[in-house]
Amino acid sequence: MKLHESMITGELKSKIDKIWNDFWTGGISNPLTVIEQFTYLIFLKQLDSKQIDNEKAANLLGIPLENAFYSKKYEPLRWSSFKEKDPEVMFDLFTKPQRNLDDLTVFDFMKNIGKQGGVFAQYMKGAIFMIQSPKLLDKVVQQIDALNLDNKDAKGDLYEYMLSKIAEAGTNGQFRTPRHIIRMMVEIVQPQQDDVICDPSCGTAGFLVSAGEYIYDKHKDWFNHKTFREHFHNSMFNGVEFDPTMLRIGAMNMQLHGMDNPTLIGKDALSESNSDIENQYSLILANPPFKGSLDYDEVESSLLKVTKTKKTELLFLALMLRMLKTGGRAAVIVPDGVLFGSSNAHKSIRKELVENQQLQAVISMPSGVFKPYAGVSTAILFFTKTNSGGTDKVWFYDMKADGLSLDDKRNLLVSEETFEQCFTNPENIVNEVKGKCDIPQILLDANKIMNTTSLREPALSGVEMKQSHEKDFSDRTQQSFLVPKQEIADNDWDLSINRYKEIVYEAIEYEKPETLINQIKDLDTKRNEVLLNLEKMMN
């Protein structure tokens, strides 16, 4: 999986940049609108390509084509047909109903194809065609036609690069999670063959795509089994998202990454309408909205029993506990306020995780990780739903560097090849990237302390963790250390790393004042001598 937009090949990058610029110069400047219109056209091209492949297969076998997307009558609405038309004719096919085609436009046809067109086509309600000129439509169609959409990796790469261009935060605290942070989380939880994975605030589906890519990369042999293939394509990946635009973009992102039929639910995850989802998932990966606030009557009642609050970041944690099966685990990004907030709601959700469930880890991230979208400080919580406790010690990691500059530019601090090795070869690269990227050390420590078993099932008890690893992780002056549950309880369930980390102060000895005064006098004498010499030279 590609980690950073600069890892896209130069040729593909320049093609996408050109399409993006054409949209902007054509009057479509909202990044999400650009991506949505681009997505519609990608879908139309793919729909036609699939039918072409099916037609070739039918001809080869000498059998009639079944379940065609486009019947003979609707040939003019196919990509391979309209792309050859003059710009004005093409634009009319998109915008003006044609009587001989039952008053359907290209766009109408796409909106009404339904399940037959795959997961993306099921979320077309409310979709609007916003390309306003024949010239812009023709430009974009011809450029998309030249893109390589036959290869899964190439399709995924080009869409990820397009998504990376979202440079503005959304509403209600929504912003795009950096792909390498998502990948780090996925590498730690290590999705398993029988997992049922969910993101209750899925947005562009970055977490679900990353989990799918992890399985493609690490476990190709799983796909040799029909049962797993069916599970992967039809029931493994689940997302909830209330924004229809994001739902369509997320659906296309998954489709382009080879995830054929994920379950995507278009509703507010925190509302009563979502109350039927309970004890369903074995793994949750998420970065829920920060800073959102809801009225109590908008929130599903069982969530308020866990933590009575209007804050969405706290409610989402309660939601995840409800959605997880017993033994299910979660990796979730939260704002720092969740870790140390002093309200009863903050304390109650932290107590729930530590006392009644099994909290494994808190990875504190630097504030620049989400730039340029936001400068908020965040952390990642890893926990397992047990409903019977199990926390004995919690692993804390103080991440100082993620491999990119922590300013708005977010430039890579290491080479792309080295950055990739942070994930694929952490033990051999950890010293080389020290001070620039903590990800290899985090992955190595996570593997030692949490052990993948403890994330798949609450089997590795805190006592076993303590006996195996206490010596390695007892020094709190380091970035990585363990804290006993009782100490957390004694600190009002505070989970902020600064509460437990010990800072070593180096003693600095300064010169005596008399010495400093004499040094200043010496400098003054030398300065006066230089000035006198300069005056003599000028005279």
C-alpha positions in Angstrom: 0.0 0.0 0.0 1.3 3.4 -0.9 2.0 5.7 2.1 2.5 9.1 0.7 1.4 11.0 -2.4 4.9 11.4 -3.7 5.2 7.6 -4.0 2.7 7.7 -6.9 4.6 7.4 -10.2 5.5 10.8 -11.8 3.5 10.1 -14.9 0.3 9.1 -13.0 0.8 12.0 -10.6 1.0 14.5 -13.5 -2.1 13.1 -15.2 -4.2 13.4 -12.0 -2.7 16.9 -11.4 -3.9 17.9 -14.9 -7.4 16.6 -14.3 -7.5 18.4 -10.9 -6.4 21.7 -12.5 -8.9 21.4 -15.3 -11.7 21.0 -12.8 -10.5 24.1 -10.9 -10.1 26.2 -14.0 -13.5 25.0 -15.2 -15.1 26.5 -12.1 -15.3 23.5 -9.7 -13.0 24.5 -6.8 -14.4 22.5 -3.8 -12.1 19.5 -3.4 -14.8 17.1 -2.4 -16.9 18.2 -5.4 -14.0 17.6 -7.7 -13.4 14.2 -6.3 -17.1 13.3 -6.4 -17.4 14.3 -10.1 -14.2 12.5 -10.9 -15.7 9.4 -9.1 -18.8 9.5 -11.3 -16.8 9.4 -14.5 -14.4 6.7 -13.2 -17.5 4.6 -12.4 -19.0 5.1 -15.9 -15.7 4.1 -17.5 -15.5 1.0 -15.3 -19.1 0.0 -16.0 -18.4 0.1 -19.7 -15.1 -1.8 -19.3 -16.8 -4.6 -17.4 -19.4 -5.0 -20.1 -16.7 -5.0 -22.8 -15.0 -7.8 -20.9 -18.2 -9.7 -20.5 -19.0 -9.3 -24.2 -15.6 -10.7 -25.1 -16.0 -13.7 -22.8 -19.5 -14.4 -24.2 -18.2 -14.2 -27.8 -15.3 -16.4 -27.0 -17.6 -19.1 -25.6 -20.3 -18.5 -28.3 -23.0 -17.8 -25.8 -25.4 -14.9 -25.5 -24.5 -12.1 -23.0 -26.5 -12.2 -19.8 -27.1 -9.4 -17.3 -25.7 -6.7 -19.4 -25.5 -3.3 -17.8 -26.3 -1.6 -21.1 -28.9 -3.1 -23.5 -28.6 -2.4 -27.2 -31.0 0.5 -26.8 -28.7 2.3 -24.3 -25.5 2.0 -26.3 -25.3 5.8 -26.8 -24.9 6.1 -22.9 -21.8 3.9 -22.8 -18.4 5.4 -22.2 -16.9 3.8 -25.3 -19.7 5.5 -27.3 -20.0 9.0 -25.9 -16.2 9.6 -25.5 -16.0 9.7 -29.3 -18.7 12.4 -29.6 -18.2 16.1 -30.1 -18.1 18.0 -26.7 -21.5 19.5 -27.2 -23.1 16.2 -28.1 -21.5 14.4 -25.2 -22.6 17.2 -22.8 -26.2 16.9 -24.1 -26.1 13.1 -23.4 -25.2 13.9 -19.8 -27.6 16.8 -19.2 -30.6 16.6 -21.6 -33.0 13.6 -21.5 -33.1 11.8 -24.9 -36.6 10.8 -26.0 -35.4 7.7 -27.8 -33.7 6.5 -24.6 -36.8 6.7 -22.4 -35.8 10.2 -21.4 -32.6 9.1 -19.6 -29.3 10.9 -19.5 -25.9 9.2 -19.0 -26.1 10.5 -15.4 -29.7 9.3 -14.9 -28.7 5.9 -16.1 -25.9 5.7 -13.7 -28.0 6.8 -10.8 -30.7 4.2 -11.4 -28.6 1.1 -12.1 -28.7 0.1 -8.5 -27.2 -3.1 -7.1 -26.3 -4.4 -10.5 -23.6 -1.7 -10.7 -21.9 -2.8 -7.5 -21.6 -1.1 -4.1 -20.9 2.4 -5.4 -24.1 2.5 -7.5 -26.2 1.8 -4.4 -25.5 5.1 -2.8 -26.4 7.4 -5.7 -29.5 9.0 -4.2 -28.9 12.8 -4.1 -26.0 12.6 -6.5 -25.8 15.8 -8.7 -23.9 16.2 -12.0 -22.0 19.6 -11.6 -19.8 19.8 -14.7 -21.1 22.9 -16.3 -19.5 23.1 -19.8 -19.0 20.7 -22.7 -15.4 21.8 -22.9 -14.6 20.7 -19.3 -16.5 17.4 -19.6 -14.7 16.5 -22.8 -11.3 17.4 -21.3 -11.8 15.3 -18.2 -13.4 12.4 -20.1 -10.5 12.2 -22.6 -7.9 12.3 -19.7 -9.7 9.7 -17.6 -9.9 7.5 -20.7 -6.1 7.5 -20.9 -5.7 6.3 -17.3 -4.8 2.7 -16.5 -7.8 1.3 -14.7 -7.2 -2.4 -15.4 -4.8 -3.0 -12.5 -6.1 -3.0 -8.9 -2.9 -1.4 -7.5 -2.9 1.3 -10.2 -6.6 2.1 -9.7 -6.1 2.3 -5.9 -3.0 4.4 -6.2 -4.6 7.0 -8.5 -7.7 7.3 -6.2 -5.6 7.6 -3.1 -3.6 10.4 -4.8 -6.8 12.2 -5.7 -8.0 11.8 -2.1 -4.7 13.2 -0.8 -5.6 16.5 -2.4 -8.3 17.1 0.1 -6.6 20.0 1.8 -9.4 21.4 3.9 -11.0 20.0 7.1 -14.6 19.0 6.9 -17.4 20.0 9.3 -17.8 18.6 12.8 -14.1 17.9 13.2 -13.9 15.5 10.2 -10.5 15.4 8.4 -8.6 12.8 6.5 -6.5 10.4 8.6 -2.9 10.1 7.3 -2.5 6.8 5.5 0.7 5.9 7.3 -0.9 6.3 10.7 -3.8 4.1 9.6 -1.3 1.5 8.3 0.6 1.6 11.6 -2.7 0.9 13.5 -3.6 -2.0 11.1 -0.1 -3.5 11.4 -0.5 -3.5 15.2 -3.9 -5.2 15.3 -3.1 -7.6 12.5 -6.5 -8.4 10.9 -7.3 -12.1 11.0 -9.0 -14.5 8.6 -12.3 -14.6 10.4 -12.4 -10.9 11.4 -15.5 -8.9 10.8 -14.1 -5.3 10.6 -16.0 -2.0 11.0 -15.3 1.7 10.9 -18.3 3.5 12.5 -17.2 6.8 11.0 -15.7 5.6 7.8 -15.4 8.7 5.6 -13.3 7.8 2.6 -12.9 4.2 3.9 -9.2 4.6 4.5 -9.1 2.2 7.5 -11.1 -0.5 5.7 -9.0 -0.2 2.5 -5.8 -0.4 4.6 -7.1 -3.5 6.4 -7.9 -5.1 3.0 -4.4 -4.1 1.6 -2.8 -5.7 4.7 -4.5 -9.0 3.9 -3.7 -8.8 0.2 0.0 -8.2 1.1 0.5 -10.5 4.0 -1.9 -13.4 3.4 -2.3 -14.1 -0.3 -2.8 -17.8 0.5 -6.1 -17.0 2.3 -7.6 -16.2 -1.1 -7.1 -19.8 -2.3 -10.1 -20.7 -0.1 -13.5 -20.0 -1.5 -15.0 -19.5 2.0 -12.5 -16.7 2.7 -12.9 -15.1 -0.7 -16.7 -14.9 -0.1 -16.1 -13.5 3.4 -13.6 -10.9 2.2 -15.8 -9.6 -0.6 -19.2 -9.8 1.1 -19.0 -9.6 4.9 -15.6 -8.7 6.2 -15.7 -5.0 5.7 -18.4 -2.7 7.2 -18.7 1.1 7.4 -21.1 3.6 8.8 -21.2 7.1 7.4 -23.9 9.8 7.5 -22.5 12.1 4.8 -23.8 10.8 1.4 -20.9 12.3 -0.5 -18.3 10.6 1.7 -20.3 7.4 1.5 -20.0 7.5 -2.3 -16.3 8.3 -2.2 -15.6 5.6 0.3 -17.6 3.1 -1.8 -15.6 3.9 -4.9 -12.3 3.8 -2.9 -13.1 0.3 -1.8 -14.3 -0.9 -5.2 -11.1 0.4 -6.8 -9.1 -1.5 -4.2 -10.7 -4.8 -5.1 -13.2 -5.0 -2.3 -16.3 -5.9 -4.2 -19.3 -5.8 -1.9 -18.6 -4.2 1.5 -21.5 -3.3 3.7 -21.8 0.5 3.9 -24.6 2.0 6.1 -25.8 5.5 5.4 -26.9 6.7 8.8 -25.6 8.6 11.9 -23.8 6.0 13.9 -24.8 7.6 17.2 -28.5 7.9 16.5 -31.4 5.7 17.5 -31.6 4.5 13.9 -28.3 2.6 14.5 -29.3 1.0 17.8 -29.7 -2.4 16.1 -26.0 -2.8 15.6 -24.8 -4.6 18.7 -22.1 -7.3 19.4 -21.4 -7.7 15.6 -17.8 -6.9 15.0 -14.5 -8.5 16.0 -12.3 -5.5 15.0 -13.0 -1.8 14.9 -10.6 0.7 13.4 -11.7 4.4 13.5 -10.9 8.1 13.8 -14.3 9.4 14.9 -15.2 13.1 14.6 -13.7 15.4 17.3 -15.4 18.4 18.8 -18.8 17.4 17.7 -21.7 18.0 20.1 -25.2 16.4 20.0 -28.4 17.0 22.0 -29.2 14.1 24.4 -32.4 13.3 22.5 -30.4 12.7 19.3 -28.2 10.1 20.9 -29.1 6.4 21.2 -30.0 5.8 24.8 -27.7 2.9 25.6 -24.7 5.0 24.8 -25.7 7.6 27.4 -25.7 4.8 30.1 -22.0 4.3 29.5 -21.1 8.0 29.5 -23.7 10.8 29.8 -22.3 13.4 27.4 -23.0 15.4 24.3 -19.3 15.0 23.1 -19.1 12.8 20.0 -15.6 11.6 20.7 -16.8 10.0 24.0 -20.0 8.7 22.6 -18.1 7.0 19.8 -16.1 5.0 22.4 -19.3 3.9 24.1 -20.7 3.0 20.6 -17.6 0.9 19.8 -18.1 -1.1 23.0 -21.7 -1.8 22.0 -20.8 -2.8 18.5 -17.9 -5.1 19.4 -18.4 -8.8 20.1 -16.9 -10.0 23.4 -13.3 -10.6 22.7 -13.4 -8.0 19.9 -10.7 -5.4 19.8 -10.4 -1.8 18.7 -7.8 0.7 17.6 -9.2 4.3 17.7 -7.8 7.8 17.4 -9.0 10.3 20.1 -8.2 13.9 20.9 -5.9 14.4 23.9 -8.8 15.8 25.9 -10.3 12.3 26.1 -7.2 11.2 28.0 -7.3 13.8 30.8 -10.7 15.5 30.7 -12.0 16.1 34.2 -15.8 15.9 33.6 -17.7 12.9 34.9 -18.3 11.8 31.3 -14.6 11.7 30.5 -13.7 9.9 33.7 -16.5 7.3 33.3 -15.5 6.3 29.8 -11.9 5.9 30.8 -12.9 3.9 33.9 -15.0 1.7 31.7 -12.1 0.9 29.4 -9.6 0.3 32.2 -11.8 -1.3 34.8 -14.4 -3.3 32.9 -12.6 -3.9 29.6 -8.9 -4.6 28.7 -7.1 -1.4 27.8 -3.8 -2.4 26.2 -2.1 0.7 24.9 -2.1 4.5 24.6 0.1 5.8 21.8 0.5 9.6 22.1 1.0 11.4 18.8 2.6 14.8 18.1 0.2 17.6 17.2 1.6 18.0 13.7 0.4 14.6 12.6 -2.9 16.0 11.2 -1.6 19.1 9.6 -2.5 20.8 7.4 -6.1 19.9 8.4 -5.7 20.6 12.1 -3.1 21.0 14.8 -4.9 19.0 17.4 -2.9 16.6 19.7 -4.2 13.1 19.5 -3.6 9.6 20.8 -4.4 6.0 19.7 -6.2 3.8 22.1 -6.1 0.0 21.8 -8.5 -2.1 23.8 -10.4 -5.4 23.9 -14.0 -5.8 24.9 -14.2 -8.3 27.7 -17.0 -7.0 30.0 -14.9 -8.6 32.8 -11.8 -6.4 33.1 -8.4 -7.8 32.3 -6.3 -4.6 32.4 -3.2 -5.1 34.6 -0.7 -2.8 32.9 -1.1 -0.3 30.1 1.6 0.4 27.5 2.3 4.0 26.8 4.4 5.3 23.9 5.4 8.9 23.4 5.6 9.3 19.7 7.8 12.2 18.8 8.2 11.7 15.0 6.1 10.0 12.3 8.6 10.2 9.4 7.2 13.5 8.0 7.8 17.1 9.0 5.3 18.3 11.6 4.6 21.6 9.8 1.9 22.3 7.2 4.1 20.9 4.4 4.4 17.4 5.9 7.4 16.5 3.8 9.1 13.1 4.2 12.1 13.2 6.4 13.5 9.9 5.0 13.5 8.4 1.5 10.4 6.8 0.2 12.1 3.4 0.2 13.3 3.9 3.8 9.8 4.9 4.8 8.3 1.8 3.3 10.8 -0.3 5.3 9.6 1.3 8.5 6.6 -1.1 8.0 8.1 -4.0 6.1 11.5 -4.3 7.9 11.2 -2.4 11.2 13.9 -4.3 13.1 16.6 -3.5 10.5 15.6 0.2 9.9 14.8 1.3 13.5 18.2 2.7 14.3 18.7 4.4 10.9 15.4 6.4 11.3 15.8 7.2 15.0 14.7 10.7 15.7 12.9 11.0 12.4 10.4 8.1 12.5 9.2 6.3 15.6 7.0 3.8 13.7 9.5 1.0 13.5 10.1 1.1 17.3 6.3 1.3 17.9 5.7 -1.8 15.8 8.5 -3.7 17.5 7.4 -2.7 21.0 3.8 -3.4 20.2 4.7 -6.9 19.1 6.7 -7.5 22.3 4.3 -6.0 24.8 0.8 -6.6 23.5 1.6 -9.7 21.4 -0.9 -10.1 18.6 -2.7 -12.8 20.7 -3.8 -10.2 23.3 -5.5 -8.2 20.5 -7.2 -11.1 18.9 -8.5 -12.5 22.1 -8.1 -11.3 25.7 -5.9 -14.3 26.4 -2.5 -12.7 27.3 -3.3 -11.4 30.8 -1.8 -8.4 32.3 0.1 -10.6 34.8 1.8 -12.5 32.0 2.6 -9.2 30.3 4.2 -7.9 33.5 6.2 -11.1 34.1 7.5 -11.2 30.5 8.3 -7.5 29.9 8.4 -5.5 33.1 12.2 -5.2 33.0 12.2 -3.9 29.4 9.6 -1.3 29.9 9.9 0.0 33.5 12.0 3.1 32.7 9.6 6.0 32.4 12.3 8.4 31.2 12.1 6.5 27.9 9.4 6.9 25.2 8.0 3.4 25.8 6.9 2.2 29.2 4.2 0.3 31.2 2.0 1.7 33.9 0.1 -0.4 36.4 -3.7 -0.3 36.4 -3.9 0.7 40.1 -1.7 3.8 39.5 -4.1 4.8 36.7 -7.1 4.3 39.0 -5.4 6.4 41.7 -5.0 9.2 39.2 -8.7 9.5 38.4 -8.3 7.2 35.4 -6.0 9.7 33.7 -4.5 8.3 30.5 -2.3 11.3 29.4 1.3 10.2 29.0 2.6 13.3 30.8 1.0 12.1 34.0 3.3 9.1 34.1 6.4 10.0 32.1 9.4 11.0 34.1 11.5 13.9 32.7 15.2 13.9 33.3 16.7 17.4 33.8 20.3 17.9 33.0 22.2 20.2 35.4 23.8 23.1 33.6 26.6 25.0 35.3 26.9 28.6 34.5 30.0 30.9 34.9 30.1 33.1 38.0 28.8 36.6 37.4 32.2 38.2 37.9 33.7 35.9 35.2 30.9 36.9 32.8 31.4 40.6 33.5 35.2 40.3 32.9 34.4 38.5 29.6 32.1 41.3 28.5 34.8 43.9 29.4 37.3 42.0 27.3 34.9 42.0 24.3 34.3 45.7 24.7 38.1 46.4 24.7 38.6 44.4 21.6 35.6 46.1 19.9 37.0 49.5 20.7 40.4 48.6 19.3 38.7 47.4 16.0 36.8 50.7 15.7 40.0 52.8 16.3 41.8 50.8 13.7 38.9 51.2 11.2 38.9 55.0 11.8 42.7 55.2 11.1 42.3 53.3 7.9 39.5 55.6 6.7 41.6 58.7 7.5 
